[in-house]
Amino acid sequence: MKKTHYLPLVLLLLFAMILAACGSSGAETPVEEPADTDTVEETAPEEETAPEEEAVTEEEAVTEEETMPEEGGMEAVEVFSWWTGGGEAAGLEAMIEVFSEKYPNIEFINAAVAGGAGTNARAVLATRLQAGDAPDSWQGHAGQELIGTYVAAGQLEPLNFLYEEQGWLDVMPETLIPQISQDGNIYSVPVNIHRANVLWANPAILEEYGVEMPTTLDEWFTAMDTLQEGGMDAPLALGEQWTAMHLFETILLASMGPDAYNGLWDGSNDWSGADVTQALENFQKILSYTNSDASALSWQDAGQIVIDGDAAFNVMGDWQEGFFRELGSVPQEGYTWAPVPGTDGNFQFLSDSFVLPVGAPNRGAAVAWLTVAGSQAGQDAFNPVKGSIPARSDGDVSLYGEYLQSAMADWASNNVVGSLTHGVVANDSWKSEIDTAMGLFLGTDDVASFQSALVDACANTGACQ
Ligand code: GAL
């Protein structure tokens, strides 16, 4: 390392020592320092810190040296997400509480930007990254959103050191690690597992109309015909466009089955095939049962319609349950659930994870945040409220409600496939082309054009030859 590289480190070390001398002791802000050798090499040599050394006790000096972040400070951590309401904010708050207990001297700056599925937040994040104004950590989905977007752009630091230090490879599911890794490097800390293919329903309404929970697409169509004949115009509540994409991915899975569905994303199945046409026709039919004001509604609004009994069904990820519970609704009374018809035995998953950007302004504090996000205490505080199951396999099952316990069992036993809308199977550029095609389809209702736009989306983004 050239001598000129030491200067910022030395200044940082001096600054941290002055803080320590002022009573903000490192002992109260225990940062587990990465155990890799690079870090050790980059720690500033002692002789260059001499002027301030007398200001701290030997014990404090050792602590500071051991906990000194490679770059950036420990005073504050800015964490970026899209968890601002409907069960999500409460989940985040619960995890912040664990963080603040463990790191009382680090100010938590909640930089959440409202909007389901991160539609607004991710645009804000992209602008910030472009301007060189990265938050200390941000929410990113495991899978192609992470690997094919942020890692591909060289925006993230590998986190292998933290996995080793925290023993996370022993507790994070084997299915998940490849979704957050490239070339042996692990790039994020998954905080949860969500299920996308859930059909939520109002049990009282089903009973009133004499309808059973459907298990196949045909049963579902028949049930919705019955509801419409009984006077319910729109038995399936839908929200803004990303919720249509969410519904779409579950119908692709229901119509094609997991192997053909996976093949669409790994290039072994052709988007122009008759099985895709059938799936698109099923999707078109499903949309005919939805409310006409969908584009103006959030996912919470669509959930609320079911709870209010104005629609029987809604397809949404299991964060919907966090919202239902926040409303005070009770499982099997206010709402019930099943896999989206035709997808039983398949768990269409996504995982929220947090990253360490290259050049995080407060790197040490960001590592502290990631340590909590990956911890059992952090995950068991966050997930029961958020409406997700812990990414870790050692969560305390007794803390989770009836739905989440069933999700834990399904996650462990089902066939696992990835979500499109929530970043697993397609990178941002492919997903954005699909989104454009979806927008047109919602306006035109033209299946043939939709299919050819989907074929083009795959080709344009290099995923299909
Ligand atoms: C997903 C995210 C979930 C939940 C949902 C609705 O993309 O993974 O945690 O926030 O959006 O906002």
Boltz pocket constraint, residues with backbone or C-beta under 6 A from the ligand:
constraints:
  - pocket:
      binder: B
      contacts: [[A, 82], [A, 83], [A, 88], [A, 115], [A, 116], [A, 117], [A, 118], [A, 141], [A, 194], [A, 299], [A, 317], [A, 319], [A, 350], [A, 351], [A, 352], [A, 421], [A, 422]]
      max_distance: 6.0
